[in-house]
């Protein structure tokens, strides 16, 4: 079971991305907050996350540390309405495998999810 966590504070974005992910025979898990993602990501082995990094500028230090641990275990694809140096620094600090500016091209995002999940598959050399 390949799970894609969709982490975004906007319910309509979560819903739209969940439909997109489901259309690719992946299991979407919508998370309305970083804390929900941190909690839920512990439960799965084969997953990636599409994470809106726009909201991380106000992230408290202890939550940031927990998020970095979760991102080390679950590959992250960063998305944001912003495309500036500060936003890209946050994405890099999380080890994001890709960065997309919203609105995200659906085909490119699905290709990126597929690439990340194949790279992280058990037994596959990195």
C-alpha positions in Angstrom: 0.0 0.0 0.0 1.6 3.3 -1.2 0.4 6.2 1.0 0.7 9.9 0.1 0.3 12.3 3.0 -1.2 15.6 1.9 -0.3 18.2 4.4 -2.0 21.5 3.8 -4.1 23.9 6.0 -6.5 24.5 3.1 -9.3 21.9 3.0 -10.0 22.5 -0.7 -6.3 21.9 -1.6 -6.3 18.7 0.5 -9.4 17.5 -1.1 -8.2 18.2 -4.7 -4.8 16.6 -4.1 -6.5 13.6 -2.4 -8.6 13.0 -5.5 -5.6 13.4 -7.8 -3.5 10.9 -5.7 -6.4 8.4 -5.6 -6.7 8.6 -9.4 -3.2 7.2 -9.6 -4.1 4.2 -7.4 -2.3 5.6 -4.4 -3.8 6.0 -0.9 -4.2 9.7 0.1 -4.0 10.6 3.8 -5.1 14.2 4.2 -3.5 16.0 7.2 -4.7 19.5 8.1 -1.6 20.3 10.1 2.1 19.4 10.5 1.3 17.8 13.9 -1.3 15.5 12.3 1.3 14.5 9.7 4.0 13.9 12.4 1.5 11.7 14.4 0.1 9.7 11.4 3.4 9.2 9.5 4.7 6.9 12.3 2.1 4.4 11.2 3.3 3.6 7.7 6.4 2.3 6.0 5.7 3.0 2.3 4.8 6.6 1.9 5.7 10.1 0.9 4.4 13.5 1.8 3.2 16.4 -0.3 3.8 19.2 2.2 2.8 22.9 2.0 5.9 24.6 3.4 4.3 28.0 3.4 3.0 27.6 6.9 6.4 26.5 8.4 7.7 30.1 8.9 5.9 30.3 12.2 6.7 26.7 13.3 7.8 26.3 16.9 11.3 24.9 17.4 10.1 21.7 19.1 7.6 21.0 16.3 10.3 21.8 13.7 12.6 19.1 15.2 9.7 16.5 15.2 8.9 17.5 11.6 12.5 17.0 10.5 12.5 13.5 12.1 9.2 12.6 10.3 10.7 14.0 7.0 13.8 11.8 7.4 11.5 8.8 7.5 9.0 9.8 4.9 10.3 11.6 1.7 8.8 15.0 1.2 7.7 16.9 -1.9 7.4 20.5 -0.9 4.7 22.8 -2.4 4.1 26.5 -1.7 2.4 29.6 -3.1 5.7 31.3 -2.5 8.8 30.7 -4.5 11.6 32.7 -2.8 14.9 31.9 -1.2 13.5 31.6 2.3 10.8 29.1 1.2 13.3 27.0 -0.7 15.6 27.0 2.4 12.8 25.5 4.4 12.2 22.9 1.8 15.9 22.0 1.7 16.1 21.9 5.5 13.4 19.2 5.4 15.3 17.3 2.7 12.5 17.8 0.1 13.0 15.7 -2.9 11.2 18.2 -5.1 9.6 21.7 -4.9 6.5 22.8 -6.7 4.9 26.2 -6.8 1.1 26.3 -6.4 -0.9 25.7 -8.4 0.8 22.5 -9.0 0.9 20.8 -12.4 -1.0 17.5 -11.8 1.1 15.3 -14.1 4.4 16.7 -12.8 3.3 16.1 -9.2 2.2 12.5 -9.9 5.5 11.8 -11.7 7.4 13.2 -8.8 5.5 11.1 -6.3 6.1 8.0 -8.4 9.8 8.8 -8.6 10.2 9.5 -4.9 8.3 6.3 -4.0 10.3 4.2 -6.3 13.6 5.6 -5.0 12.4 4.8 -1.4 11.2 1.3 -2.2 12.7 -1.4 0.1 15.5 -3.2 -1.4 16.1 -0.6 -4.1 19.6 0.9 -4.1 19.7 4.7 -3.5 
